[in-house]
Amino acid sequence: MRDIKCVAALASRFSMLPGVGKKTALRYAYAVIDMSERDVDAFCEALKDVKQNVKLCKVCGNFTEDDVCEICKARSAKQICVVAYPKDVIAVENTGAFDGAYHVLHGTLSPMNNRTPDDLNIKSLLARLNGVEEVIIATNPDVEGEATAVYLARLIKPMGVKVTRIAQGISMGSELEYADSITLTQALGRRTAL
Amino acid sequence: MRDIKCVAALASRFSMLPGVGKKTALRYAYAVIDMSERDVDAFCEALKDVKQNVKLCKVCGNFTEDDVCEICKARSAKQICVVAYPKDVIAVENTGAFDGAYHVLHGTLSPMNNRTPDDLNIKSLLARLNGVEEVIIATNPDVEGEATAVYLARLIKPMGVKVTRIAQGISMGSELEYADSITLTQALGRRTAL
């Protein structure tokens, strides 16, 4: 039996979501049949609301419903944590260990994928450095993230602002035995005094 | 940082889907921001399409876009496989071991939950038994599924129709939806007379 056409169509929409395979998408689509019409309408409204109302903060580039995001409104920008994507802001916020401001680049430098500095949200970062004491670069510890960090450091340090990079090493709770050798080499090289 | 209001609202909609927790729902909601407006509109259309166009087959009670479902249109109803839910039709179809028709009860008897025979799609099953050679009862092998099977057998056997039950190759307490095709095929093959 083929799946019902409109159910299959909805499933293909669900499968555009991250981590949703064919089977899960179909399961979601069938679940929609059991929802009330009211719930389905509300679902649609919520989808459109997000697409229409979420924009980028004029200051930091993070997602917001206003012109300027809540973090930029509420916090001091003496320390700015630079991340690649909005989801990284959420990750850092969830630690509760940082109470400064953010700057979202919306990508990393990648010559392979034709992503140059002009494609990233860098100009507005340079424009807000007046009075900033430290820029913490929290891009991923991979080739592109490292390249972006080095590029930004070269750009910002001459402006008299301290530039730091989040520490790299063995992650908490992991086992030395299974760490890859690059990580382990870096953890050894960057060892700190106890 | 609180999540953006409309994103949180969309996440709460996603969390109504089966098996979607708070974190996954939020991940889906943020992914919608990155979709094109066109894709979001198409998503909405697909949601509403499913809710508006999927109805129950007048003959068997399975989901369909027409008055009568594709299976009822195409296949002989000499053998009718009775299941509790539409998702169970999909499970049996996926085995490829059955080429008869289905009947979907939309539930099982459950005195605990006040579900009596009147709440199930039983009348239309009795109405279509003329010329039927065998009714295979494929409800879940749990208390409610067994009770429903026994009830139906008592109802149908006096009408001169053979009533069988899928074999208890499926372990007690498990659910049809998650059974692997081989187990389900064996259960069909070893069905026993009631």
Interface residues (C-beta under 8 A of the other chain):
Chain A: M1 R2 D3 I4 K5 C6 V7 A9 L10 S12 R13 M16 L17 P18 G19 V20 T24 R27 Y28 A29 Y30 A31 V32 I33 M35 E37 D39 V40 D41 A42 F43 C44 A46 L47 K48 D49 V50 K51 N53 V54 F63 T64 E65 E70 I71 P86 K87 V89 I90 E93
Chain B: M1 R2 I4 K5 C6 V7 A9 L10 S12 R13 M16 L17 P18 G19 V20 T24 R27 Y28 A29 Y30 A31 V32 I33 M35 E37 D39 V40 D41 A42 F43 C44 A46 L47 K48 D49 V50 K51 N53 V54 F63 T64 E65 E70 I71 P86 K87 V89 I90 E93
